Amino acid sequence: MAAIDDLKNLLSQDISQLEALADVLDREKACLATSDLQALNGLTKEKGDLLGAIRERAKQKIRTLVQMGYRPESGEPSRFIRSAGLAELYQLWQEADQKLRACQSLNQANGRVISHLQKRLSRLTDIFRGATSQPKLYGARGEQTTVSSRTVLASA
């Protein structure tokens, strides 16, 4: 039963840190809207620290589940927990999973904003350089690359 208590403790810590991560992501979104780079740098470090702790706990959770008899190749841990009849633990697992998915959604939204800002900056840079008439191609990941060609009319 010590493993079950350890897992409950790890999940409770996950839930609280995922709530903190959601708050950081909300503040990051606000900083992106106002272009507050100094605050954004601090939030990036805070987000990295939170993610590092969550990743470390994920490893601990898998080790604890393996001690309880879970085999990683057998499928999702939530099915193992549910089939073991651990209702309270399953509820905590589901809550942590929901908060993780909410954080992923917020992070994707922020990523789209950053991508849009990068594209806008790239277009402005092209305008300043006078390279706006050059055709662009899209790469496999959706990034734009400028196609440049030169026609030599004469050489001396």
MARGUDO-186198 format. One line per 5 residues: number of its first residue (from 1); their letters; for each residue x, y, z of N, C-alpha, C, O. Coordinates in Angstrom, 2 decimals, decimal comma. Layout:
% MARGUDO-186198
NUM = a = X Y Z X Y Z X Y Z X Y Z | ...
% end
This chain:
% MARGUDO-186198
1 = maaid = 0,81 -1,21 0,00 0,00 0,00 0,00 0,85 1,27 0,00 0,36 2,36 -0,32 | 2,14 1,12 0,36 3,01 2,29 0,36 3,18 2,84 -1,06 3,27 4,05 -1,26 | 3,20 1,93 -2,04 3,34 2,37 -3,43 2,12 3,17 -3,87 2,24 4,15 -4,61 | 0,94 2,77 -3,41 -0,29 3,49 -3,75 -0,26 4,89 -3,15 -0,61 5,87 -3,81 | 0,18 4,98 -1,90 0,28 6,28 -1,25 1,32 7,17 -1,94 1,12 8,37 -2,10
6 = dlknl = 2,44 6,55 -2,35 3,46 7,31 -3,08 2,90 7,86 -4,39 3,15 9,01 -4,76 | 2,15 7,01 -5,09 1,57 7,43 -6,36 0,54 8,54 -6,16 0,48 9,49 -6,95 | -0,27 8,44 -5,11 -1,23 9,50 -4,81 -0,52 10,81 -4,53 -0,95 11,88 -4,98 | 0,57 10,73 -3,78 1,35 11,92 -3,45 1,94 12,54 -4,73 1,89 13,76 -4,91 | 2,50 11,70 -5,61 3,08 12,20 -6,85 2,01 12,85 -7,73 2,24 13,90 -8,32
11 = lsqdi = 0,84 12,23 -7,80 -0,25 12,79 -8,60 -0,75 14,11 -8,02 -1,07 15,03 -8,76 | -0,82 14,19 -6,70 -1,24 15,45 -6,07 -0,25 16,57 -6,37 -0,64 17,71 -6,64 | 1,03 16,24 -6,33 2,05 17,24 -6,68 1,93 17,64 -8,15 2,06 18,82 -8,50 | 1,66 16,65 -9,01 1,46 16,95 -10,43 0,31 17,92 -10,63 0,43 18,90 -11,37 | -0,80 17,65 -9,97 -1,99 18,48 -10,12 -1,69 19,92 -9,72 -2,06 20,86 -10,42
16 = sqlea = -1,02 20,09 -8,59 -0,73 21,46 -8,14 0,26 22,15 -9,09 0,11 23,34 -9,37 | 1,25 21,42 -9,58 2,20 22,05 -10,50 1,61 22,28 -11,88 1,98 23,23 -12,56 | 0,69 21,42 -12,30 0,01 21,66 -13,58 -0,89 22,89 -13,50 -1,05 23,61 -14,48 | -1,49 23,12 -12,34 -2,27 24,34 -12,14 -1,36 25,56 -12,22 -1,71 26,57 -12,82 | -0,18 25,45 -11,60 0,80 26,55 -11,65 1,27 26,76 -13,09 1,45 27,90 -13,53
21 = ladvl = 1,47 25,66 -13,84 1,89 25,77 -15,23 0,81 26,44 -16,08 1,13 27,26 -16,95 | -0,45 26,11 -15,84 -1,55 26,75 -16,56 -1,55 28,26 -16,29 -1,79 29,06 -17,19 | -1,28 28,64 -15,04 -1,20 30,06 -14,70 -0,04 30,73 -15,44 -0,18 31,84 -15,95 | 1,11 30,05 -15,49 2,27 30,59 -16,21 1,93 30,76 -17,70 2,29 31,76 -18,31 | 1,25 29,77 -18,26 0,89 29,84 -19,68 -0,10 30,97 -19,95 -0,03 31,62 -20,99
26 = dreka = -1,02 31,20 -19,02 -1,94 32,34 -19,17 -1,19 33,67 -19,12 -1,45 34,57 -19,90 | -0,23 33,76 -18,18 0,56 34,99 -18,10 1,44 35,15 -19,34 1,66 36,26 -19,81 | 1,95 34,03 -19,87 2,75 34,06 -21,09 1,92 34,60 -22,26 2,41 35,39 -23,06 | 0,67 34,17 -22,33 -0,22 34,66 -23,38 -0,41 36,17 -23,28 -0,40 36,87 -24,29 | -0,59 36,66 -22,05 -0,75 38,09 -21,84 0,52 38,85 -22,23 0,44 39,92 -22,82
31 = clats = 1,67 38,30 -21,91 2,94 38,94 -22,26 3,16 38,94 -23,77 3,72 39,89 -24,32 | 2,72 37,88 -24,44 2,83 37,85 -25,90 1,95 38,91 -26,53 2,32 39,52 -27,53 | 0,78 39,14 -25,94 -0,14 40,15 -26,47 0,42 41,56 -26,30 0,16 42,43 -27,13 | 1,19 41,78 -25,22 1,73 43,12 -24,97 3,19 43,25 -25,37 3,78 44,32 -25,21 | 3,78 42,18 -25,88 5,20 42,16 -26,29 6,14 42,53 -25,14 7,12 43,25 -25,34
36 = dlqal = 5,84 42,03 -23,95 6,67 42,28 -22,77 7,77 41,21 -22,71 7,58 40,15 -22,11 | 8,90 41,50 -23,33 9,96 40,52 -23,47 10,65 40,18 -22,15 11,04 39,03 -21,94 | 10,81 41,15 -21,27 11,47 40,88 -19,99 10,64 39,91 -19,16 11,17 38,96 -18,59 | 9,34 40,15 -19,08 8,47 39,24 -18,33 8,42 37,88 -19,01 8,33 36,86 -18,34 | 8,46 37,87 -20,33 8,41 36,63 -21,09 9,64 35,76 -20,81 9,53 34,53 -20,72
41 = ngltk = 10,80 36,38 -20,68 12,02 35,63 -20,35 11,90 34,96 -18,99 12,29 33,81 -18,83 | 11,38 35,68 -18,01 11,20 35,10 -16,68 10,18 33,96 -16,69 10,37 32,95 -16,02 | 9,12 34,14 -17,45 8,10 33,10 -17,54 8,64 31,85 -18,25 8,27 30,73 -17,90 | 9,50 32,05 -19,23 10,09 30,92 -19,93 10,93 30,08 -18,98 10,88 28,85 -19,03 | 11,70 30,74 -18,13 12,51 30,00 -17,14 11,60 29,28 -16,15 11,84 28,11 -15,82
46 = ekgdl = 10,57 29,96 -15,67 9,63 29,35 -14,73 8,93 28,15 -15,36 8,75 27,11 -14,71 | 8,55 28,30 -16,61 7,88 27,20 -17,31 8,83 26,01 -17,46 8,42 24,87 -17,28 | 10,07 26,27 -17,79 11,07 25,21 -17,91 11,29 24,46 -16,61 11,41 23,23 -16,59 | 11,34 25,21 -15,50 11,52 24,58 -14,19 10,34 23,69 -13,84 10,52 22,57 -13,35 | 9,13 24,19 -14,09 7,93 23,40 -13,80 7,89 22,14 -14,66 7,57 21,05 -14,17
51 = lgair = 8,21 22,28 -15,94 8,19 21,12 -16,83 9,25 20,09 -16,43 9,01 18,89 -16,52 | 10,40 20,56 -16,00 11,44 19,63 -15,54 10,99 18,82 -14,35 11,23 17,61 -14,28 | 10,33 19,48 -13,39 9,83 18,76 -12,21 8,72 17,78 -12,59 8,66 16,68 -12,05 | 7,85 18,17 -13,51 6,76 17,29 -13,94 7,33 16,07 -14,67 6,85 14,95 -14,46 | 8,33 16,28 -15,51 8,95 15,15 -16,23 9,63 14,19 -15,26 9,53 12,98 -15,41
56 = erakq = 10,31 14,74 -14,27 10,98 13,88 -13,29 9,96 13,04 -12,52 10,17 11,86 -12,26 | 8,86 13,68 -12,15 7,81 12,94 -11,43 7,17 11,88 -12,31 6,75 10,83 -11,82 | 7,09 12,13 -13,61 6,53 11,13 -14,53 7,37 9,86 -14,49 6,83 8,75 -14,51 | 8,68 10,01 -14,44 9,56 8,85 -14,32 9,32 8,12 -12,99 9,28 6,89 -12,94 | 9,17 8,90 -11,92 8,91 8,31 -10,61 7,57 7,56 -10,61 7,46 6,49 -10,01
61 = kirtl = 6,57 8,12 -11,27 5,25 7,47 -11,32 5,34 6,13 -12,04 4,74 5,15 -11,61 | 6,07 6,09 -13,15 6,21 4,83 -13,89 6,96 3,80 -13,04 6,57 2,63 -13,01 | 8,02 4,23 -12,35 8,74 3,29 -11,47 7,83 2,75 -10,38 7,87 1,56 -10,06 | 7,01 3,62 -9,81 6,07 3,20 -8,76 5,03 2,24 -9,33 4,70 1,24 -8,69 | 4,52 2,54 -10,50 3,54 1,65 -11,12 4,15 0,29 -11,44 3,48 -0,74 -11,28
66 = vqmgy = 5,41 0,27 -11,87 6,09 -0,99 -12,15 6,22 -1,81 -10,86 6,06 -3,03 -10,88 | 6,49 -1,14 -9,75 6,55 -1,83 -8,45 5,20 -2,44 -8,08 5,14 -3,46 -7,40 | 4,14 -1,80 -8,55 2,78 -2,29 -8,25 2,36 -3,42 -9,19 1,31 -4,04 -8,99 | 3,17 -3,70 -10,23 2,86 -4,78 -11,15 2,52 -4,34 -12,56 2,21 -5,17 -13,41 | 2,58 -3,06 -12,83 2,28 -2,54 -14,16 3,43 -2,86 -15,11 4,60 -2,73 -14,75
71 = rpesg = 3,08 -3,28 -16,33 4,07 -3,51 -17,37 3,87 -2,45 -18,44 2,80 -2,37 -19,04 | 4,89 -1,62 -18,69 4,74 -0,50 -19,63 4,26 -0,91 -21,02 3,59 -0,12 -21,69 | 4,59 -2,09 -21,48 4,17 -2,52 -22,81 2,70 -2,95 -22,85 2,17 -3,23 -23,93 | 2,04 -3,01 -21,70 0,65 -3,48 -21,65 -0,38 -2,39 -21,96 -1,58 -2,69 -22,01 | 0,03 -1,17 -22,16 -0,91 -0,11 -22,49 -0,85 1,05 -21,53 0,14 1,24 -20,82
76 = epsrf = -1,91 1,83 -21,53 -1,95 3,04 -20,71 -2,00 2,71 -19,22 -2,66 1,76 -18,81 | -1,29 3,50 -18,41 -1,32 3,28 -16,96 -2,72 3,43 -16,37 -3,06 2,78 -15,38 | -3,53 4,31 -16,97 -4,87 4,53 -16,41 -5,71 3,26 -16,47 -6,52 3,01 -15,58 | -5,53 2,46 -17,51 -6,27 1,19 -17,59 -5,83 0,23 -16,50 -6,65 -0,48 -15,91 | -4,52 0,21 -16,23 -4,01 -0,65 -15,16 -4,59 -0,23 -13,82 -5,01 -1,08 -13,03
81 = irsag = -4,61 1,06 -13,56 -5,13 1,57 -12,29 -6,61 1,26 -12,16 -7,07 0,83 -11,10 | -7,36 1,47 -13,23 -8,80 1,20 -13,20 -9,07 -0,29 -13,00 -9,97 -0,66 -12,24 | -8,30 -1,14 -13,69 -8,53 -2,58 -13,56 -8,12 -3,10 -12,18 -8,61 -4,15 -11,75 | -7,23 -2,38 -11,49 -6,83 -2,78 -10,14 -7,89 -2,40 -9,11 -7,80 -2,79 -7,95 | -8,90 -1,63 -9,53 -9,98 -1,25 -8,63 -9,62 -0,14 -7,65 -10,18 -0,05 -6,56
86 = laely = -8,67 0,71 -8,06 -8,22 1,81 -7,20 -8,94 3,09 -7,63 -8,37 3,91 -8,36 | -10,17 3,25 -7,19 -11,03 4,34 -7,66 -10,45 5,72 -7,33 -10,44 6,60 -8,19 | -9,99 5,91 -6,11 -9,46 7,22 -5,71 -8,20 7,57 -6,52 -8,03 8,70 -6,95 | -7,34 6,57 -6,71 -6,13 6,77 -7,48 -6,46 7,05 -8,95 -5,84 7,90 -9,58 | -7,44 6,35 -9,48 -7,88 6,56 -10,86 -8,43 7,97 -11,04 -8,18 8,62 -12,06
91 = qlwqe = -9,18 8,45 -10,07 -9,74 9,80 -10,13 -8,62 10,84 -10,14 -8,67 11,80 -10,91 | -7,61 10,65 -9,30 -6,46 11,57 -9,29 -5,73 11,53 -10,63 -5,33 12,57 -11,16 | -5,57 10,32 -11,18 -4,88 10,16 -12,46 -5,63 10,92 -13,56 -5,02 11,61 -14,37 | -6,95 10,78 -13,57 -7,77 11,44 -14,57 -7,70 12,96 -14,41 -7,63 13,69 -15,40 | -7,73 13,44 -13,18 -7,65 14,88 -12,94 -6,32 15,44 -13,44 -6,28 16,49 -14,08
96 = adqkl = -5,23 14,72 -13,13 -3,91 15,16 -13,60 -3,86 15,13 -15,13 -3,29 16,03 -15,75 | -4,44 14,12 -15,73 -4,46 14,01 -17,19 -5,24 15,16 -17,82 -4,81 15,71 -18,83 | -6,37 15,54 -17,23 -7,16 16,65 -17,75 -6,40 17,96 -17,66 -6,43 18,78 -18,58 | -5,71 18,17 -16,54 -4,94 19,40 -16,37 -3,76 19,44 -17,35 -3,41 20,50 -17,87 | -3,15 18,27 -17,58 -2,05 18,20 -18,55 -2,54 18,55 -19,94 -1,88 19,29 -20,67
101 = racqs = -3,69 18,01 -20,33 -4,25 18,31 -21,65 -4,61 19,79 -21,78 -4,45 20,38 -22,85 | -5,10 20,39 -20,71 -5,42 21,82 -20,73 -4,13 22,64 -20,92 -4,12 23,62 -21,66 | -3,06 22,24 -20,24 -1,78 22,94 -20,39 -1,25 22,78 -21,82 -0,71 23,73 -22,39 | -1,39 21,59 -22,39 -0,95 21,37 -23,76 -1,71 22,28 -24,72 -1,12 22,85 -25,65 | -3,00 22,41 -24,50 -3,81 23,27 -25,36 -3,38 24,73 -25,24 -3,25 25,43 -26,25
106 = lnqan = -3,16 25,20 -24,02 -2,69 26,57 -23,82 -1,33 26,79 -24,47 -1,09 27,82 -25,09 | -0,45 25,82 -24,33 0,90 25,93 -24,90 0,84 25,95 -26,43 1,60 26,69 -27,07 | -0,04 25,16 -27,01 -0,20 25,17 -28,47 -0,73 26,52 -28,94 -0,29 27,04 -29,97 | -1,66 27,09 -28,20 -2,19 28,41 -28,56 -1,09 29,46 -28,51 -0,97 30,29 -29,41 | -0,27 29,41 -27,46 0,85 30,36 -27,36 1,85 30,12 -28,49 2,42 31,07 -29,02
111 = grvis = 2,06 28,86 -28,84 2,97 28,53 -29,94 2,49 29,10 -31,26 3,29 29,57 -32,07 | 1,17 29,06 -31,48 0,61 29,64 -32,71 0,82 31,15 -32,74 1,10 31,73 -33,79 | 0,67 31,80 -31,57 0,89 33,25 -31,50 2,35 33,56 -31,82 2,65 34,49 -32,57 | 3,26 32,79 -31,24 4,69 33,02 -31,48 5,01 32,78 -32,95 5,76 33,55 -33,56 | 4,46 31,74 -33,53 4,68 31,46 -34,95 4,18 32,61 -35,81 4,86 33,02 -36,76
116 = hlqkr = 3,00 33,13 -35,50 2,45 34,26 -36,25 3,37 35,49 -36,12 3,63 36,18 -37,10 | 3,85 35,75 -34,90 4,74 36,90 -34,70 6,05 36,72 -35,47 6,58 37,69 -36,02 | 6,57 35,48 -35,52 7,81 35,23 -36,26 7,59 35,45 -37,76 8,44 36,04 -38,43 | 6,46 34,99 -38,28 6,18 35,19 -39,71 6,04 36,67 -40,02 6,53 37,15 -41,04 | 5,35 37,40 -39,13 5,17 38,83 -39,35 6,52 39,54 -39,34 6,78 40,41 -40,17
121 = lsrlt = 7,37 39,18 -38,39 8,71 39,78 -38,32 9,52 39,44 -39,57 10,25 40,28 -40,08 | 9,38 38,22 -40,04 10,09 37,81 -41,25 9,63 38,63 -42,45 10,45 39,06 -43,27 | 8,32 38,84 -42,57 7,81 39,64 -43,68 8,29 41,08 -43,58 8,66 41,68 -44,59 | 8,29 41,64 -42,38 8,78 43,02 -42,20 10,26 43,11 -42,54 10,69 44,09 -43,16 | 11,02 42,13 -42,15 12,45 42,11 -42,47 12,65 42,05 -43,97 13,53 42,73 -44,51
126 = difrg = 11,84 41,23 -44,65 11,93 41,17 -46,12 11,61 42,52 -46,75 12,27 42,93 -47,71 | 10,62 43,20 -46,21 10,25 44,51 -46,74 11,40 45,50 -46,57 11,72 46,25 -47,49 | 12,03 45,49 -45,39 13,15 46,41 -45,15 14,32 46,11 -46,08 15,02 47,02 -46,51 | 14,53 44,85 -46,38 15,63 44,47 -47,27 15,27 44,66 -48,74 16,14 44,61 -49,60 | 14,00 44,87 -49,01 13,57 45,04 -50,39 13,40 43,72 -51,11 13,49 43,66 -52,33
131 = atsqp = 13,17 42,69 -50,36 13,08 41,35 -50,95 11,64 40,85 -51,01 11,41 39,64 -50,97 | 10,69 41,76 -51,10 9,29 41,34 -51,04 8,80 40,67 -52,31 7,82 39,92 -52,26 | 9,43 40,92 -53,44 8,92 40,37 -54,68 9,42 38,95 -54,95 9,01 38,33 -55,92 | 10,30 38,45 -54,12 10,83 37,11 -54,34 9,80 36,06 -53,94 9,16 36,17 -52,89 | 9,65 35,03 -54,77 8,69 33,98 -54,42 9,15 33,17 -53,22 10,35 33,08 -52,93
136 = klyga = 8,19 32,57 -52,53 8,50 31,78 -51,35 7,92 30,38 -51,52 6,88 30,20 -52,14 | 8,62 29,42 -50,96 8,15 28,03 -50,95 7,96 27,60 -49,50 8,57 28,16 -48,60 | 7,12 26,61 -49,30 6,88 26,08 -47,96 7,63 24,77 -47,80 7,62 23,92 -48,69 | 8,27 24,61 -46,65 8,98 23,38 -46,34 8,06 22,36 -45,71 6,86 22,60 -45,57 | 8,61 21,22 -45,32 7,83 20,11 -44,76 7,16 20,50 -43,45 6,09 19,98 -43,13
141 = rgeqt = 7,77 21,40 -42,68 7,20 21,80 -41,40 6,42 23,10 -41,49 6,06 23,69 -40,46 | 6,15 23,56 -42,71 5,35 24,76 -42,88 6,15 26,05 -42,87 5,56 27,13 -42,95 | 7,46 25,97 -42,78 8,26 27,19 -42,76 8,43 27,71 -44,19 8,42 26,94 -45,15 | 8,58 29,00 -44,30 8,74 29,62 -45,62 10,22 29,79 -45,93 11,01 30,16 -45,07 | 10,58 29,51 -47,17 11,94 29,77 -47,63 11,86 30,58 -48,91 11,02 30,32 -49,78
146 = tvssr = 12,73 31,54 -49,01 12,74 32,42 -50,17 13,49 31,74 -51,31 14,58 31,22 -51,13 | 12,87 31,76 -52,47 13,51 31,22 -53,66 14,16 32,40 -54,36 13,48 33,35 -54,77 | 15,45 32,33 -54,49 16,12 33,44 -55,16 16,82 32,91 -56,42 17,42 31,83 -56,42 | 16,72 33,67 -57,43 17,42 33,32 -58,66 17,98 34,61 -59,23 17,41 35,69 -59,07 | 19,07 34,48 -59,88 19,70 35,66 -60,48 19,92 35,39 -61,96 20,32 34,30 -62,36
151 = tvlas = 19,67 36,36 -62,70 19,93 36,27 -64,13 21,07 37,26 -64,42 20,95 38,46 -64,19 | 22,15 36,71 -64,92 23,30 37,55 -65,26 23,10 38,03 -66,69 23,04 37,22 -67,62 | 22,99 39,32 -66,86 22,83 39,89 -68,20 24,15 40,04 -68,91 24,25 39,85 -70,12 | 25,16 40,40 -68,16 26,48 40,56 -68,77 27,52 40,48 -67,66 27,24 40,77 -66,50 | 28,70 40,09 -68,02 29,79 40,09 -67,05 31,00 40,74 -67,68 31,18 40,66 -68,90
156 = a = 31,80 41,39 -66,88 32,92 42,12 -67,43 34,21 41,39 -67,19 35,27 41,87 -67,59
% end
